[in-house]
């Protein structure tokens, strides 16, 4: 019995969204990557997926021109190519679970990519950034609360945007729902608690969102909650005001949160849990930035340092 590849793709996407509980955006991304594979392969049934078809697709993909933000010598980055392969491998795993005979998911090996570079700002720059919104108006208090909360918790910007006023911010910690619908506990610094309280005390609206749009920021559809782009603009604005020439984003503040913990002696497993990383290998990218022990060894034993 043959299984139509487009019908099986649709079943897979529904499985990802409903049974796996992935975000709609994740499902759409899988759809885009798999559709490109199907369009290239020109096959009707999943049984027609062969190692040769996959090999030819990889070769074709490696030769495709990259976009403005996704190019590597004019072609698609290896990292992005791997996203296509991850989607295809997940699809093959889904088929295998349903005892549909096709290529084994283990056949697909990801391309090797260069180690990820971590962008951080110096402690001095971070201090200037956090203290840049120094006014007592609602906007300044909101932005100071955002910056303090990002550094105190290491939240992803999407997690920050989903927060509501129902959380007890007088406590030292609260739970947040992160990637893959996983819940973790994050902790509040005294500074974060102080500025969140000042900001909320000055609010006069009744919107449930913790961080809301103000003045000209308000959306046409009436939604008051800040979105990812709005928070990114806020961070960029105060970075410029603080005289920081580097590009600063909410994710860079998350990097600073992780490197600060590791530099002060936190163990990797704890940092993994605080960041909400599924795999500790993701957290390990921070270790080469913070390995103070190696620096001590170099200073003690390197001949030119004596």
VEXDREN-2710 file (C-alpha; in Angstrom, 1 decimal):
% VEXDREN-2710
k/r/px/py/pz
1/UNK/0.0/0.0/0.0
2/UNK/1.3/3.4/-1.0
3/UNK/1.0/6.6/1.1
4/UNK/0.6/9.9/-0.6
5/UNK/3.4/12.2/0.5
6/UNK/1.4/15.4/0.7
7/UNK/-1.4/13.7/2.7
8/UNK/1.3/12.2/5.1
9/UNK/2.9/15.6/5.4
10/UNK/-0.4/17.1/6.5
11/UNK/-0.9/14.3/9.1
12/UNK/2.7/14.9/10.3
13/UNK/2.0/18.7/10.7
14/UNK/-1.2/18.0/12.7
15/UNK/0.8/15.6/14.9
16/UNK/3.5/18.2/15.5
17/UNK/0.9/20.8/16.5
18/UNK/-1.5/18.7/18.5
19/UNK/0.3/15.7/19.9
20/UNK/3.7/17.3/20.3
21/UNK/2.2/20.6/21.3
22/UNK/4.6/22.7/19.2
23/UNK/3.9/26.3/18.5
24/UNK/2.0/27.2/15.3
25/UNK/5.1/29.0/14.0
26/UNK/7.2/25.8/14.4
27/UNK/4.6/23.8/12.5
28/UNK/4.7/26.4/9.7
29/UNK/8.4/26.2/9.5
30/UNK/8.3/22.4/9.2
31/UNK/5.7/22.8/6.5
32/UNK/8.0/25.2/4.5
33/UNK/11.0/23.0/4.7
34/UNK/9.2/19.8/3.8
35/UNK/7.3/21.5/1.0
36/UNK/10.6/22.5/-0.5
37/UNK/11.9/18.9/-0.3
38/UNK/8.7/17.5/-1.9
39/UNK/8.7/20.2/-4.7
40/UNK/12.4/19.3/-5.5
41/UNK/12.0/15.5/-5.3
42/UNK/8.8/15.4/-7.4
43/UNK/7.7/12.2/-5.8
44/UNK/4.1/11.2/-5.0
45/UNK/4.4/8.6/-2.2
46/UNK/6.6/8.5/0.9
47/UNK/7.8/5.0/-0.2
48/UNK/9.5/6.9/-3.1
49/UNK/11.9/8.6/-0.6
50/UNK/15.2/6.9/-1.1
51/UNK/18.8/7.6/0.0
52/UNK/19.6/8.8/-3.5
53/UNK/16.7/11.3/-3.5
54/UNK/17.9/12.7/-0.2
55/UNK/21.5/12.8/-1.3
56/UNK/20.5/14.7/-4.5
57/UNK/18.4/17.1/-2.5
58/UNK/21.3/17.9/-0.1
59/UNK/23.5/18.5/-3.1
60/UNK/20.9/20.8/-4.7
61/UNK/20.3/22.6/-1.4
62/UNK/24.0/23.2/-0.9
63/UNK/24.2/25.0/-4.2
64/UNK/21.2/27.3/-3.7
65/UNK/21.9/31.0/-3.3
66/UNK/21.3/32.4/0.2
67/UNK/19.3/35.4/1.1
68/UNK/20.7/38.6/2.5
69/UNK/20.8/37.3/6.1
70/UNK/21.4/33.7/5.2
71/UNK/24.3/33.5/2.9
72/UNK/27.7/31.9/3.1
73/UNK/29.8/32.7/0.1
74/UNK/26.6/33.3/-1.9
75/UNK/24.9/30.0/-0.9
76/UNK/22.6/28.9/2.0
77/UNK/24.4/28.5/5.3
78/UNK/25.2/24.9/6.5
79/UNK/23.2/25.7/9.7
80/UNK/20.1/26.5/7.6
81/UNK/20.6/23.5/5.4
82/UNK/20.5/21.4/8.6
83/UNK/17.1/22.9/9.5
84/UNK/15.7/21.2/6.3
85/UNK/17.4/17.9/7.3
86/UNK/16.0/18.1/10.8
87/UNK/12.5/18.6/9.4
88/UNK/12.9/15.7/7.0
89/UNK/14.3/13.5/9.8
90/UNK/11.4/14.3/12.1
91/UNK/9.0/13.4/9.2
92/UNK/10.7/10.1/8.7
93/UNK/10.5/9.3/12.4
94/UNK/6.8/10.0/12.3
95/UNK/6.4/7.6/9.4
96/UNK/8.5/5.0/11.2
97/UNK/6.2/5.2/14.2
98/UNK/3.3/4.4/12.0
99/UNK/5.2/1.4/10.5
100/UNK/5.4/3.0/7.1
101/UNK/8.4/1.6/5.2
102/UNK/10.7/4.3/3.9
103/UNK/14.2/5.6/4.6
104/UNK/15.4/5.2/8.2
105/UNK/15.7/8.6/10.0
106/UNK/19.2/7.5/11.2
107/UNK/20.3/7.7/7.6
108/UNK/20.3/11.5/7.7
109/UNK/23.4/13.0/9.2
110/UNK/23.6/16.8/9.7
111/UNK/26.3/18.8/8.1
112/UNK/29.1/20.0/10.4
113/UNK/28.9/23.7/11.2
114/UNK/31.3/26.1/12.8
115/UNK/31.0/26.6/16.6
116/UNK/28.5/29.3/17.4
117/UNK/29.9/32.7/18.4
118/UNK/28.4/34.2/21.6
119/UNK/27.9/38.0/21.5
120/UNK/28.1/39.6/24.9
121/UNK/28.7/43.1/26.3
122/UNK/31.1/43.9/29.1
123/UNK/29.9/44.2/32.7
124/UNK/30.5/48.0/32.5
125/UNK/28.3/48.2/29.3
126/UNK/25.7/46.1/30.9
127/UNK/25.5/48.3/34.0
128/UNK/25.2/51.4/31.8
129/UNK/22.4/49.7/29.8
130/UNK/20.4/48.7/32.9
131/UNK/20.7/52.2/34.4
132/UNK/20.0/54.1/31.1
133/UNK/16.2/54.5/31.7
134/UNK/16.6/56.7/34.8
135/UNK/13.3/58.7/34.7
136/UNK/10.2/58.3/36.9
137/UNK/7.8/58.5/34.0
138/UNK/5.8/55.4/33.1
139/UNK/7.8/54.6/29.9
140/UNK/11.2/54.8/31.7
141/UNK/10.0/52.7/34.6
142/UNK/8.6/50.1/32.2
143/UNK/11.8/49.9/30.2
144/UNK/14.0/49.7/33.3
145/UNK/11.7/46.9/34.6
146/UNK/12.1/45.1/31.2
147/UNK/15.9/45.4/31.2
148/UNK/16.2/44.3/34.9
149/UNK/13.9/41.4/34.4
150/UNK/15.7/40.1/31.3
151/UNK/19.0/40.1/33.1
152/UNK/17.7/38.8/36.3
153/UNK/15.9/35.8/34.8
154/UNK/17.5/35.1/31.4
155/UNK/14.1/35.0/29.8
156/UNK/13.6/34.6/26.1
157/UNK/11.9/37.7/24.6
158/UNK/8.9/35.6/23.7
159/UNK/8.6/34.4/27.3
160/UNK/8.9/38.0/28.6
161/UNK/6.1/39.2/26.2
162/UNK/3.8/36.4/27.4
163/UNK/3.9/37.5/31.1
164/UNK/0.8/38.8/32.9
165/UNK/0.2/40.8/36.0
166/UNK/-1.2/37.7/37.7
167/UNK/2.4/36.7/38.8
168/UNK/3.4/37.5/42.3
169/UNK/6.4/39.8/41.7
170/UNK/6.9/40.4/45.4
171/UNK/8.2/36.8/45.6
172/UNK/11.7/35.7/44.7
173/UNK/10.7/33.5/41.9
174/UNK/7.9/32.5/39.4
175/UNK/7.2/29.8/36.8
176/UNK/7.4/30.5/33.1
177/UNK/6.3/28.4/30.2
178/UNK/9.1/28.1/27.7
179/UNK/9.9/26.3/24.5
180/UNK/8.1/23.0/24.0
181/UNK/5.5/24.1/26.6
182/UNK/8.1/23.2/29.3
183/UNK/7.7/25.0/32.6
184/UNK/10.8/26.2/34.6
185/UNK/11.4/28.4/37.6
186/UNK/13.2/31.8/37.2
187/UNK/14.4/34.1/39.9
188/UNK/14.0/37.8/40.5
189/UNK/16.8/40.1/41.7
190/UNK/15.9/42.8/44.2
191/UNK/16.4/45.4/41.5
192/UNK/14.0/43.6/39.1
193/UNK/11.4/43.4/41.9
194/UNK/11.8/47.1/42.8
195/UNK/11.4/48.4/39.3
196/UNK/8.5/46.1/38.4
197/UNK/6.7/47.3/41.5
198/UNK/7.4/51.0/40.6
199/UNK/6.1/50.4/37.1
200/UNK/3.0/48.6/38.1
201/UNK/2.2/51.1/40.8
202/UNK/2.2/53.8/38.1
203/UNK/0.0/51.9/35.7
204/UNK/-3.7/53.1/35.4
205/UNK/-4.9/50.7/32.7
206/UNK/-6.5/47.3/33.4
207/UNK/-4.9/45.2/30.7
208/UNK/-3.7/41.8/31.8
209/UNK/-0.3/42.0/30.0
210/UNK/2.7/42.8/32.3
211/UNK/4.3/45.0/29.7
212/UNK/2.1/47.2/27.6
213/UNK/2.5/49.6/24.7
214/UNK/2.5/53.3/25.5
215/UNK/1.6/56.3/23.4
216/UNK/2.5/55.9/19.7
217/UNK/3.5/52.3/20.3
218/UNK/-0.2/51.2/20.5
219/UNK/-1.2/48.7/17.8
220/UNK/-4.0/49.4/15.3
221/UNK/-5.9/46.4/16.4
222/UNK/-6.0/47.7/20.0
223/UNK/-3.7/45.0/21.4
224/UNK/-1.8/46.7/24.3
225/UNK/0.8/43.9/25.0
226/UNK/4.3/44.4/23.8
227/UNK/5.5/42.1/21.1
228/UNK/9.0/40.8/20.3
229/UNK/9.9/43.6/17.9
230/UNK/8.8/46.2/20.3
231/UNK/11.0/44.8/23.1
232/UNK/13.9/44.6/20.6
233/UNK/13.4/48.3/19.7
234/UNK/13.3/49.2/23.4
235/UNK/16.6/47.4/24.1
236/UNK/18.3/48.9/21.0
237/UNK/17.1/52.4/22.0
238/UNK/18.6/52.3/25.5
239/UNK/21.8/50.6/24.3
240/UNK/22.4/53.6/22.0
241/UNK/21.5/56.0/24.9
242/UNK/24.1/54.1/27.0
243/UNK/26.8/54.8/24.4
244/UNK/27.2/51.1/23.5
245/UNK/28.4/50.8/19.9
246/UNK/27.8/47.0/19.6
247/UNK/24.5/45.6/18.5
248/UNK/22.4/44.8/21.6
249/UNK/19.3/42.6/21.7
250/UNK/17.2/40.9/24.3
251/UNK/19.0/37.6/23.5
252/UNK/22.4/39.2/24.2
253/UNK/21.1/40.1/27.6
254/UNK/20.2/36.4/28.0
255/UNK/23.8/35.6/27.0
256/UNK/25.0/38.0/29.7
257/UNK/22.8/36.3/32.2
258/UNK/24.4/32.9/31.4
259/UNK/28.0/34.1/31.3
260/UNK/27.5/36.0/34.5
261/UNK/26.4/32.9/36.3
262/UNK/29.2/30.7/35.0
263/UNK/31.8/33.4/35.6
264/UNK/30.7/33.4/39.3
265/UNK/31.0/29.7/39.7
266/UNK/27.6/28.3/38.8
267/UNK/27.6/24.7/37.4
268/UNK/26.6/24.0/33.8
269/UNK/23.7/21.8/34.7
270/UNK/22.1/24.6/36.9
271/UNK/22.6/27.2/34.1
272/UNK/21.0/24.8/31.7
273/UNK/17.9/24.5/33.9
274/UNK/17.7/28.3/34.4
275/UNK/17.9/28.9/30.7
276/UNK/15.4/26.2/29.8
277/UNK/17.7/24.4/27.4
278/UNK/16.6/20.9/26.4
279/UNK/20.1/19.7/25.9
280/UNK/23.2/20.6/27.9
281/UNK/25.2/20.8/24.7
282/UNK/23.3/24.1/23.9
283/UNK/24.5/25.5/27.3
284/UNK/28.1/24.4/26.7
285/UNK/28.5/27.2/24.1
286/UNK/29.0/29.6/27.0
287/UNK/31.9/27.7/28.6
288/UNK/34.7/29.0/26.4
289/UNK/33.6/32.6/27.2
290/UNK/33.8/32.1/30.9
291/UNK/36.5/29.6/31.7
292/UNK/38.3/31.5/34.4
293/UNK/40.2/28.4/35.5
294/UNK/42.0/28.2/32.1
295/UNK/43.0/31.8/32.4
296/UNK/44.5/31.1/35.9
297/UNK/46.5/28.2/34.4
298/UNK/47.8/30.4/31.6
299/UNK/48.8/33.1/33.9
300/UNK/50.6/30.7/36.3
301/UNK/52.4/28.5/33.7
302/UNK/52.9/30.5/30.5
303/UNK/56.5/31.6/30.2
304/UNK/55.8/35.1/29.0
305/UNK/53.4/35.7/31.9
306/UNK/56.2/35.1/34.5
END
